[in-house]
């Protein structure tokens, strides 16, 4: 089992591509990244660490939003 770091930006889920052996390592790396972003004046996004089987892809499914200007 691996843990995949997922960033959440304005309601969209972004696969960071970063995988960790433990949830603790995933969480601490995300916290460090967020801290570094704040240090340079950026607003850090929300994040979560998802358990995922090794060598499996994470697929994102979005519901079409009728108020979006973009078709995807």
C-alpha positions in Angstrom: 0.0 0.0 0.0 1.2 3.5 -0.9 -0.2 6.9 -0.1 -0.8 9.4 -2.8 -0.7 13.1 -2.1 -3.7 14.9 -3.5 -4.0 18.7 -3.6 -7.5 20.4 -3.7 -7.5 23.7 -5.6 -10.8 25.6 -5.9 -12.8 22.4 -5.6 -10.7 20.6 -8.2 -8.6 17.6 -7.3 -5.0 17.5 -8.5 -2.9 14.3 -8.5 0.5 15.4 -7.3 2.1 12.2 -8.5 3.9 12.0 -5.2 3.6 8.6 -3.4 4.8 7.7 0.0 5.2 4.4 2.0 3.3 5.7 5.0 0.5 8.1 5.7 2.7 9.9 8.2 5.4 10.6 5.6 2.7 11.8 3.1 1.2 14.1 5.6 4.5 15.6 6.8 5.7 16.2 3.3 2.4 18.0 2.4 2.7 20.1 5.6 6.3 21.0 4.7 5.3 22.0 1.1 2.4 24.1 2.4 4.8 25.8 4.9 7.3 26.6 2.2 4.5 28.1 0.0 3.3 30.3 2.9 6.9 31.4 3.5 7.1 32.9 0.0 3.6 34.5 0.2 1.5 31.9 -1.5 -1.7 30.5 -0.2 -1.3 26.8 0.3 -4.0 24.5 -1.1 -5.8 21.9 0.9 -4.5 18.4 0.7 -5.3 14.8 1.6 -3.3 11.6 1.4 -5.2 8.6 -0.2 -4.2 5.0 0.2 -3.7 3.4 -3.2 -2.3 0.0 -4.3 1.2 0.0 -5.7 1.4 0.5 -9.5 -2.3 1.6 -9.7 -3.3 4.8 -11.3 -5.5 7.4 -9.7 -8.4 8.5 -11.9 -10.3 11.7 -11.4 -13.9 11.9 -12.4 -15.5 15.3 -12.6 -19.2 16.1 -12.8 -19.9 18.7 -15.5 -20.7 22.0 -14.0 -23.4 24.0 -15.8 -21.9 27.3 -14.7 -18.4 26.6 -16.0 -17.1 28.4 -19.1 -15.0 25.4 -19.9 -16.4 22.2 -21.4 -14.1 19.9 -19.3 
